[in-house]
Amino acid sequence: MFDLIHEECGVFGIYERKTTDVASSVYFGLYALQHRGQESCGIAVCDDGVFTHKRADGLVSEVFSRDELKKLGMGNMAVGHVRYSTTGGQSPNNIQPLVIRHVKGNMALVHNGNLTNAAELRSGFELSGAIFHGTSDTEAIAYQIVKERLKCRSTEQAVERAMPSIKGAYSCILMTATKLIAFRDPHGFRPLCIGKTSDGAYVAASESCSLETIGAQFLRDIRPGEIVVISDGGLQSVTTHCRRQNNICIFEYIYFARPDSVIEGVSVHHARMRAGAVLAKHCPVDADIVIGVPDSGIDAALGYANKSGIPYGIGFIKNKYIGRSFIQPEQNQRESAVKIKLNVIRETVLGKRVIMIDDSIVRGTTCARIVKLLRDAGAKEVHVRISSPPFMHTCHFGTDIDSEENLIAGKFGTTEEIAKFIGADSLAYLPIDSLGELIEEKCGFCHGCFTGNYPTDITGAGGKNKFDEKIHKTMK
């Protein structure tokens, strides 16, 4: 319904030194990560080696009532996941955690990211007799780890051996009967951090904001390629595959992550403020007021206003109560649907020259509707400023960016043509060579969706639903 980039996934895990209500801790952690995925969620609990789990479509608050959390029981470890499907469709079998029972024990896996060689891995396992229940690439990761586990003395060694065979983006948490293992791909495409509570419990999570919900103190980011093992012996780090340079997805700072998170030592809120300031410096325009499209456009709008000296105003009110069951409208109802989600404060924009800041333009249809909302509310001029460069290429590492032929930046030859299509008086994007300023050059980053220059080989990566397409063709 809305022309937006979707989040990928969020992972959360906890290791306690005693048996306690770990399911509730994961529940609160996932609640803080809900912005990373709203399709489905799940929690798995370990109590003395016995696993219980629940997975279902819906938001965290919809799936896990107080009674459902009680059914999961007490334990000393748990992992959880919120999902938006970047690879694999919406089959119930794709909901995580993925719980595997093999000859050497049980394990539960949660994964954020997207493999570029998942199809190759899956094909190899299928030819050797493996049976896949879903269509996500998380199963390929699990099978590769189990394959190695059957030949070595520990699960962390199995992960270490499996990582060279797993290509692409993965930030994972793996739970066994005795250990919690968090590991990140050698490029560090997706965030993953660890924290510790005052009573000695260790926590691993996609974002630091979720640690605070259970009173955990942020310790550090897990390094790209690092394997962190948490057990009765404390915390152990395996650095065999660590690299000096990481390639965190720059869109984590522009859109995905919550503003109160800190990733690779960079505040997401401040990164967005800097994006707005860069826009004001490189793309100035005379105007009366600066407004931001909720949510991620607001911080950038504040940065633009501070740098330009043009007053900031609250231009939109976002309806926070549109759930996943919201009825998909017919084509002639799309404009009304946008108004339900986003409403203009008329007094803010009436008769004024407005600078509207948003995080991105994908196909342009929703941006055009939002510009029209401002026009209908009496805006004299609408100047659109985007806090990211134009999307030109597909992402292969866990961001649900549309195919290149549907991206508006590829359809039109000039920014002026795009401005005309969306009905704006002017349009400007964040300069591509200014991306490093957002994170103050503190770390490396991936910008493949803007430039087409990916930090790793994408041969054979395929599309979002590559497994579903393969199965459909086979059935035909």
C-alpha positions in Angstrom: 0.0 0.0 0.0 2.7 2.5 0.9 5.8 2.9 -1.3 8.3 2.4 1.4 11.5 0.5 2.1 10.8 -2.3 4.6 12.9 -3.2 7.5 14.7 -6.6 7.5 14.7 -8.4 10.9 15.6 -8.0 14.5 17.2 -10.6 16.8 17.5 -10.8 20.6 19.0 -13.4 23.0 19.7 -13.6 26.7 21.8 -15.9 28.9 21.0 -16.0 32.6 23.1 -17.7 35.4 19.9 -18.9 37.0 16.5 -20.2 35.9 14.1 -17.3 35.6 11.5 -15.7 33.3 13.7 -15.3 30.3 10.8 -15.3 27.9 9.5 -12.0 29.3 13.0 -10.5 28.9 13.0 -11.4 25.2 9.5 -10.2 24.8 10.5 -6.7 26.0 13.6 -6.8 23.8 11.6 -7.7 20.8 9.1 -5.0 21.5 11.9 -2.5 21.3 13.0 -4.0 17.9 9.5 -4.1 16.4 10.4 -1.4 13.9 12.7 -4.0 12.2 9.9 -6.4 11.3 6.2 -6.5 11.7 5.2 -9.7 9.8 5.9 -12.3 12.4 7.8 -13.1 15.5 8.9 -15.9 17.8 10.6 -16.9 21.0 12.4 -20.1 22.0 13.3 -20.9 25.6 15.9 -23.4 27.0 15.4 -25.0 30.4 18.1 -27.5 31.3 18.4 -28.5 27.7 14.7 -28.7 26.9 13.4 -26.3 24.3 10.0 -24.7 24.1 9.0 -22.2 21.5 6.2 -20.3 19.9 6.2 -18.6 16.4 3.3 -16.9 14.7 2.3 -14.1 12.3 1.7 -10.8 13.9 3.2 -8.1 16.1 4.9 -9.0 19.4 2.0 -7.8 21.4 -0.5 -9.8 19.3 1.4 -13.1 19.4 2.6 -13.1 23.0 -0.1 -12.5 25.7 0.8 -13.0 29.3 -0.6 -16.6 29.1 1.4 -17.4 26.0 4.6 -16.2 27.7 3.8 -18.4 30.7 3.4 -21.4 28.4 7.0 -21.0 27.3 8.0 -21.6 30.9 11.1 -20.6 32.9 14.7 -21.1 31.7 18.2 -19.7 31.7 18.4 -18.9 28.0 16.1 -17.6 25.3 16.2 -16.2 21.8 13.7 -14.2 19.8 13.1 -12.7 16.4 10.9 -10.2 14.6 10.6 -10.6 10.9 10.0 -8.9 7.6 10.6 -11.3 4.8 13.6 -10.2 2.7 14.2 -13.8 1.4 11.4 -16.3 1.4 7.7 -15.6 1.4 5.2 -15.4 4.3 5.0 -19.1 4.9 4.6 -20.1 8.6 7.7 -22.3 8.1 9.8 -19.3 7.6 9.0 -17.8 11.0 11.9 -17.8 13.4 13.5 -18.9 15.7 14.3 -22.0 13.6 14.5 -24.9 16.0 16.6 -27.9 14.9 17.0 -31.2 16.6 20.0 -33.2 15.4 22.0 -36.2 16.7 24.3 -34.1 18.9 21.5 -32.0 20.5 19.1 -29.1 20.0 19.7 -25.7 18.7 17.6 -22.6 18.0 18.7 -20.0 15.4 17.6 -16.4 14.7 19.1 -14.6 11.7 19.1 -11.0 10.4 20.4 -10.5 6.9 20.4 -12.2 3.5 22.8 -14.8 2.0 24.1 -14.3 -1.5 24.8 -18.0 -2.0 21.8 -19.4 -0.3 20.5 -21.0 -3.5 23.8 -22.8 -4.1 23.9 -24.0 -0.5 20.3 -25.2 -0.6 20.8 -27.1 -3.9 23.8 -28.9 -2.5 21.9 -30.0 0.6 18.9 -31.1 -1.4 21.0 -33.2 -3.7 22.4 -35.0 -0.6 18.9 -35.7 0.7 18.2 -32.8 3.0 14.5 -31.7 3.3 13.8 -28.0 3.6 10.5 -27.0 5.3 10.6 -23.3 4.4 11.9 -21.0 1.8 14.2 -18.7 3.8 17.9 -18.8 3.7 18.1 -19.2 7.5 17.6 -23.0 7.0 20.8 -23.1 4.8 22.8 -21.5 7.6 21.4 -24.0 10.2 22.1 -27.0 7.9 25.7 -25.8 7.3 26.3 -25.5 11.0 24.8 -28.9 11.8 26.9 -30.4 9.0 30.1 -29.1 10.6 28.9 -29.9 14.2 28.7 -33.6 13.3 32.5 -33.5 12.6 33.8 -31.3 15.5 33.9 -31.1 19.2 31.8 -27.9 19.9 29.1 -25.7 18.3 31.3 -22.6 18.3 33.9 -24.6 16.3 31.1 -25.7 13.9 30.1 -22.0 13.4 33.7 -21.1 12.9 34.1 -23.8 10.2 30.7 -23.0 8.6 31.3 -19.3 8.2 33.6 -19.5 5.1 30.8 -21.3 3.3 28.1 -18.8 4.1 28.3 -15.7 1.9 26.5 -12.4 2.3 24.9 -10.8 5.3 24.2 -12.5 8.6 23.9 -11.4 12.2 22.8 -14.5 14.1 22.2 -15.7 17.6 22.4 -19.5 18.2 21.1 -21.2 21.3 22.2 -24.7 22.3 21.5 -26.7 25.5 24.4 -25.0 27.3 25.5 -21.9 25.3 24.4 -18.8 23.6 26.5 -18.0 20.5 26.2 -14.7 18.6 28.1 -14.2 15.3 28.3 -11.7 12.6 29.4 -12.0 8.9 33.0 -10.8 8.2 31.7 -7.6 6.4 29.4 -6.6 9.3 26.5 -5.7 7.0 23.9 -5.9 9.8 24.3 -4.6 13.4 24.8 -6.9 16.4 25.8 -5.9 19.9 26.2 -7.3 23.4 25.2 -6.0 26.8 25.1 -7.1 30.5 22.6 -6.7 33.2 23.4 -5.8 36.8 22.8 -9.4 37.9 25.3 -10.8 35.4 23.0 -11.8 32.6 24.5 -11.4 29.0 22.3 -10.1 26.2 22.9 -10.1 22.4 20.7 -7.9 20.2 20.4 -6.2 16.8 20.3 -2.7 18.4 21.4 -1.1 21.7 18.0 0.4 22.3 16.6 -3.0 23.1 19.2 -3.6 25.8 17.9 -0.7 27.8 14.4 -2.1 28.0 15.6 -4.9 30.3 18.1 -2.8 32.2 21.1 -4.1 30.4 24.2 -2.0 29.9 25.7 -1.8 26.4 29.1 -3.4 26.3 30.2 -3.2 22.7 29.3 -4.1 19.1 30.2 -7.6 18.0 33.0 -7.2 15.5 32.5 -8.2 11.9 33.4 -11.9 11.6 33.5 -12.4 15.4 31.9 -15.3 17.2 30.9 -14.5 20.8 30.3 -17.6 23.0 28.4 -17.1 26.3 28.3 -20.0 28.8 28.8 -20.8 32.5 32.4 -19.9 31.9 31.5 -16.3 30.9 32.1 -14.6 27.6 34.6 -15.9 25.0 35.5 -14.4 21.7 36.6 -16.2 18.6 38.2 -13.9 16.1 39.4 -16.2 13.3 37.3 -14.5 10.7 37.5 -10.9 11.9 38.4 -8.1 9.5 39.7 -4.6 10.2 37.3 -2.9 7.9 33.5 -3.4 8.2 30.7 -2.6 5.7 27.7 -1.7 7.9 24.7 -0.9 5.8 24.5 2.9 5.7 20.7 2.7 5.5 20.7 1.5 9.1 21.6 5.1 10.0 19.3 6.8 7.4 16.2 4.7 8.1 16.2 1.3 9.7 17.6 1.7 13.2 15.8 3.4 16.0 17.1 7.0 16.7 18.1 6.1 20.3 20.4 3.3 19.1 24.2 3.6 18.8 25.8 1.5 16.1 29.6 1.2 15.6 30.0 4.1 18.0 27.7 6.4 16.0 24.4 7.7 17.4 21.6 7.1 14.8 19.9 10.3 15.9 23.0 12.4 15.3 23.7 10.7 12.0 20.3 11.7 10.7 20.8 15.2 12.1 24.0 15.4 10.1 22.3 14.2 7.0 19.9 17.1 7.3 22.8 19.5 7.8 24.5 18.2 4.7 21.4 18.7 2.7 21.1 22.3 3.9 24.7 22.9 3.0 24.6 21.4 -0.5 21.0 21.8 -1.4 19.7 25.2 0.0 16.5 26.8 -1.0 14.5 29.8 0.2 11.6 28.8 2.3 9.5 29.6 5.3 9.5 26.3 7.2 11.2 22.9 7.4 9.1 19.8 8.1 9.9 16.1 8.3 8.0 13.0 7.1 7.6 10.7 10.2 9.5 9.0 11.5 13.1 9.0 10.2 12.6 12.3 8.3 12.1 14.2 11.5 15.6 14.1 12.8 17.0 15.0 9.3 14.5 17.9 9.2 15.8 19.2 12.6 19.4 19.0 11.2 18.4 20.9 8.1 16.6 23.6 10.1 19.5 24.1 12.5 22.0 24.4 9.7 19.9 26.7 7.4 18.3 28.9 10.1 14.9 28.2 8.6 12.3 27.4 11.4 11.4 23.8 12.0 7.7 22.9 12.3 5.6 19.8 12.9 4.0 19.3 9.5 2.5 15.8 9.9 0.7 13.7 12.4 1.2 9.9 12.0 -1.5 7.5 12.9 0.4 5.0 15.2 -2.5 2.5 15.4 -2.6 1.1 11.8 -2.0 -2.5 12.5 -0.9 -5.2 10.1 -4.5 -6.2 9.4 -5.3 -2.8 7.9 -7.5 -3.4 4.8 -5.6 -3.0 1.5 -7.5 -0.3 -0.4 -8.5 -0.4 -4.0 -6.6 1.8 -6.4 -9.1 4.6 -6.2 -8.9 4.6 -2.4 -5.1 4.9 -2.2 -5.1 8.6 -1.5 -7.5 8.2 1.3 -5.3 5.4 2.7 -2.3 7.8 2.8 -4.5 10.3 4.7 -5.4 7.7 7.3 -1.7 7.0 8.0 -0.5 10.6 7.6 -2.3 13.9 8.2 -1.1 17.4 7.6 -1.3 20.1 10.2 -2.8 22.8 8.0 -1.8 25.7 10.3 1.9 24.8 9.9 2.0 24.9 6.1 -0.9 27.2 5.0 0.5 29.9 2.6 4.1 28.9 3.3 7.1 27.8 1.2 7.7 24.3 2.7 10.9 22.2 2.7 9.8 18.6 3.2 12.5 16.2 4.3 12.1 12.4 3.8 14.6 9.5 4.0 14.1 8.1 0.5 12.1 7.8 -2.6 11.5 4.3 -4.0 8.9 4.3 -6.8 7.7 7.9 -6.1 4.0 7.1 -5.8 3.7 7.7 -2.1 6.0 10.8 -2.2 3.7 12.2 -4.8 0.6 11.6 -2.6 2.3 13.3 0.4 3.3 16.3 -1.7 -0.4 16.6 -2.8 -1.5 16.5 0.8 0.7 19.5 1.5 -0.7 21.3 -1.6 -4.2 20.5 -0.5 -3.5 21.9 2.9 -2.5 25.2 1.3 1.3 25.0 1.0 2.5 27.7 -1.4 5.6 25.8 -2.5 6.9 22.3 -1.7 10.6 21.6 -2.0 11.5 18.0 -1.3 14.9 17.1 0.2 15.9 13.4 0.6 18.4 12.4 3.3 19.9 9.6 1.1 21.2 9.4 -2.4 18.9 8.0 -5.2 18.2 4.3 -5.1 19.7 2.9 -8.3 20.3 -0.8 -7.5 18.9 -3.8 -5.7 20.2 -4.6 -2.2 21.4 -8.2 -1.7 22.1 -8.0 2.0 18.8 -7.9 3.7 17.0 -4.7 2.6 13.8 -5.1 0.6 14.6 -2.6 -2.2 12.5 -3.0 -5.3 13.9 -4.3 -8.5 15.9 -1.8 -10.5 13.3 -1.3 -13.3 10.7 -0.1 -10.6 13.0 2.4 -8.9 12.1 6.0 -9.9 15.7 7.2 -10.0 16.3 4.7 -12.8 13.2 5.5 -14.8 13.8 9.3 -15.1 17.0 10.8 -16.5 17.1 13.9 -14.3 16.1 15.0 -10.8 14.0 17.7 -12.4 11.9 15.0 -14.1 11.4 13.2 -10.8 10.4 16.5 -9.1 7.8 17.0 -11.8 6.5 13.4 -11.3 6.0 13.9 -7.6 4.6 17.4 -8.0 7.4 19.2 -6.1 8.8 22.7 -6.9 12.3 21.3 -6.5 14.0 18.1 -5.4 17.5 17.3 -4.2 19.1 14.2 -2.8 22.0 13.7 -0.3 25.2 13.8 -2.4 26.7 10.4 -2.7 30.2 11.6 -1.6 28.7 13.0 1.6 27.6 9.6 3.0 30.7 9.3 5.2 29.8 12.6 6.9 26.8 10.9 8.5 28.9 8.6 10.5 31.9 10.9 10.8 34.0 8.4 8.9 34.1 6.2 12.1 33.6 3.0 10.1 33.3 1.6 6.6 29.9 1.1 5.1 28.0 -0.5 2.2 26.5 1.8 -0.4 25.7 -0.8 -3.1 22.1 0.2 -3.4 23.2 3.7 -4.4 26.3 3.0 -6.5 26.1 -0.6 -7.6 29.5 -1.2 -6.0 29.1 -4.1 -3.6 31.8 -5.0 -1.1 31.5 -8.7 -1.9 30.6 -10.9 -4.9 26.8 -11.0 -5.6 26.9 -13.6 -8.4 24.0 -16.0 -8.0 22.3 -13.8 -5.3 18.9 -13.9 -7.0 15.8 -12.1 -6.0 13.9 -11.8 -2.7 11.7 -14.8 -3.4 14.2 -16.9 -5.3 13.2 -20.1 -3.5 9.5 -19.6 -3.9 10.0 -18.9 -7.6 12.1 -22.1 -7.9 9.5 -24.2 -6.1 6.7 -22.7 -8.2 8.5 -23.5 -11.4 9.1 -27.1 -10.2 5.4 -27.6 -9.4 4.4 -26.3 -12.8 
